[in-house]
Amino acid sequence: DFEEHLYTSTKDYNGKYKLLIRSTSKIFALCCHLVYESSLKKKEKILLYKSIAYFVLPRDVFSEATHGSIGFIDDMMLCLYALNLISKRHGEDILYEIWSGRPSTLKKLLNEEFEKITKENNKMFESVLIEVGVDNN
């Protein structure tokens, strides 16, 4: 399945953003499971669907076909953006109940790693949001 493909594509990654890239399959799975959460609003689910679909775009903003595992950086920015939005609106528990990893890892991904990756790659982040039709204001 696709989650397994993501895991095998990223499990041995040792470059920049190591924690983020190695967590790709778990973040993808979390987004997939959250779409079934009845408390989410339609717009939140649409953002999750966009985040999930973005993974399979052959020519996204920063392609893994061109850049290897680090190419998941744009996919992860979009997913973490969606997860942060949901967490702020519904509380963190909605994420932690589904998350398959250590809670401290998810907390770090949502906060420190998301802030770092979007700050260091701001133009890419804005391009991703534009690509999927998300207004970040």
RODO-2510 file (C-alpha; in nm, 4 decimals, decimal comma):
residues 137
     n   res          X          Y          Z
     1     d     0,0000     0,0000     0,0000
     2     f     0,0995     0,3648    -0,0298
     3     e     0,1803     0,4062     0,3392
     4     e     0,4269     0,1171     0,3090
     5     h     0,5755     0,2747    -0,0046
     6     l     0,6318     0,5986     0,1894
     7     y     0,7912     0,4089     0,4766
     8     t     1,0353     0,2180     0,2555
     9     s     1,1155     0,5371     0,0626
    10     t     1,2084     0,7315     0,3766
    11     k     1,3180     0,4876     0,6502
    12     d     1,6898     0,5123     0,5728
    13     y     1,6966     0,8867     0,5104
    14     n     1,9776     1,0611     0,7017
    15     g     1,9889     1,4115     0,5507
    16     k     1,8415     1,7468     0,6446
    17     y     1,5042     1,7293     0,8213
    18     k     1,5684     1,3651     0,9144
    19     l     1,2876     1,3368     1,1725
    20     l     1,0402     1,5031     0,9409
    21     i     1,1215     1,2914     0,6356
    22     r     1,1342     0,9654     0,8330
    23     s     0,7885     1,0448     0,9758
    24     t     0,6280     1,0835     0,6331
    25     s     0,4405     0,7517     0,6365
    26     k     0,2984     0,8099     0,9863
    27     i     0,1859     1,1636     0,9049
    28     f     0,0257     1,0381     0,5828
    29     a    -0,1559     0,7646     0,7796
    30     l    -0,2744     1,0166     1,0389
    31     c    -0,4229     1,2363     0,7659
    32     c    -0,5914     0,9334     0,6061
    33     h    -0,7503     0,8248     0,9344
    34     l    -0,8601     1,1756     1,0293
    35     v    -1,0866     1,2105     0,7246
    36     y    -1,3252     0,9670     0,8990
    37     e    -1,3455     1,1812     1,2121
    38     s    -1,7078     1,2925     1,2394
    39     s    -1,6311     1,6074     1,4392
    40     l    -1,4325     1,7640     1,1544
    41     k    -1,5970     2,0242     0,9354
    42     k    -1,6260     1,9778     0,5604
    43     k    -1,3530     2,2391     0,4893
    44     e    -1,1131     2,0593     0,7242
    45     k    -1,1776     1,7278     0,5529
    46     i    -1,1255     1,8897     0,2122
    47     l    -0,7878     2,0191     0,3313
    48     l    -0,6987     1,6668     0,4462
    49     y    -0,8066     1,5232     0,1105
    50     k    -0,5881     1,7809    -0,0641
    51     s    -0,2963     1,6874     0,1615
    52     i    -0,3387     1,3176     0,0863
    53     a    -0,3829     1,3723    -0,2879
    54     y    -0,0771     1,5969    -0,3020
    55     f     0,1427     1,2954    -0,2237
    56     v     0,0560     1,1310    -0,5545
    57     l     0,0976     1,4323    -0,7828
    58     p     0,3753     1,3383    -1,0251
    59     r     0,4960     1,6967    -1,0615
    60     d     0,4453     1,8729    -0,7330
    61     v     0,6387     2,1787    -0,6160
    62     f     0,9435     1,9819    -0,4916
    63     s     0,9265     1,6374    -0,6487
    64     e     1,0648     1,3254    -0,4841
    65     a     1,1217     1,1875    -0,8358
    66     t     1,3776     1,4640    -0,8862
    67     h     1,5092     1,5129    -0,5325
    68     g     1,4746     1,1701    -0,3685
    69     s     1,3369     1,1356    -0,0150
    70     i     1,3898     1,5047     0,0670
    71     g     1,1292     1,5639    -0,2042
    72     f     0,8604     1,4801     0,0520
    73     i     0,9316     1,8108     0,2250
    74     d     0,6515     1,9922     0,0429
    75     d     0,4039     1,7106     0,1057
    76     m     0,4899     1,7194     0,4757
    77     m     0,4539     2,0981     0,4981
    78     l     0,1001     2,0703     0,3637
    79     c     0,0061     1,7813     0,5933
    80     l     0,1500     1,9499     0,9024
    81     y    -0,0271     2,2721     0,8079
    82     a    -0,3583     2,0826     0,7939
    83     l    -0,2891     1,8951     1,1177
    84     n    -0,1968     2,2145     1,3006
    85     l    -0,5158     2,3807     1,1822
    86     i    -0,7244     2,0857     1,3030
    87     s    -0,5365     2,0722     1,6333
    88     k    -0,6008     2,4425     1,6978
    89     r    -0,9721     2,4061     1,6233
    90     h    -1,0408     2,0713     1,7931
    91     g    -0,7577     2,0233     2,0424
    92     e    -0,4505     1,8032     2,0187
    93     d    -0,6246     1,4916     2,1524
    94     i    -0,7998     1,4354     1,8189
    95     l    -0,4551     1,3768     1,6654
    96     y    -0,2939     1,1857     1,9515
    97     e    -0,5806     0,9341     1,9660
    98     i    -0,4959     0,8222     1,6110
    99     w    -0,1176     0,8829     1,6006
   100     s     0,0799     0,5560     1,5868
   101     g     0,4103     0,6972     1,7106
   102     r     0,5379     0,8549     2,0281
   103     p     0,3329     1,1582     2,1377
   104     s     0,6530     1,3593     2,1876
   105     t     0,7459     1,2974     1,8226
   106     l     0,4128     1,4286     1,6949
   107     k     0,4394     1,7320     1,9226
   108     k     0,7871     1,8066     1,7876
   109     l     0,6719     1,7634     1,4263
   110     l     0,3718     1,9914     1,4694
   111     n     0,5640     2,2640     1,6491
   112     e     0,9428     2,2848     1,6116
   113     e     0,9788     2,0960     1,2852
   114     f     0,6853     2,2668     1,1138
   115     e     0,8076     2,6113     1,2191
   116     k     1,1630     2,5334     1,1076
   117     i     1,0693     2,3819     0,7725
   118     t     0,8239     2,6559     0,6757
   119     k     1,0583     2,9340     0,7864
   120     e     1,3569     2,7897     0,5984
   121     n     1,1467     2,7098     0,2898
   122     n     0,8887     2,9878     0,2973
   123     k     0,8641     3,0377    -0,0796
   124     m     0,8155     2,6643    -0,1308
   125     f     0,5491     2,6559     0,1416
   126     e     0,3602     2,9450    -0,0174
   127     s     0,3868     2,7742    -0,3590
   128     v     0,2389     2,4540    -0,2166
   129     l    -0,0542     2,6408    -0,0613
   130     i    -0,1180     2,8205    -0,3913
   131     e    -0,0914     2,4910    -0,5833
   132     v    -0,3703     2,3318    -0,3768
   133     g    -0,5810     2,6476    -0,3479
   134     v    -0,5329     2,7196     0,0216
   135     d    -0,5439     3,0777     0,1484
   136     n    -0,2970     3,1098     0,4375
   137     n    -0,4341     3,4443     0,5621
***
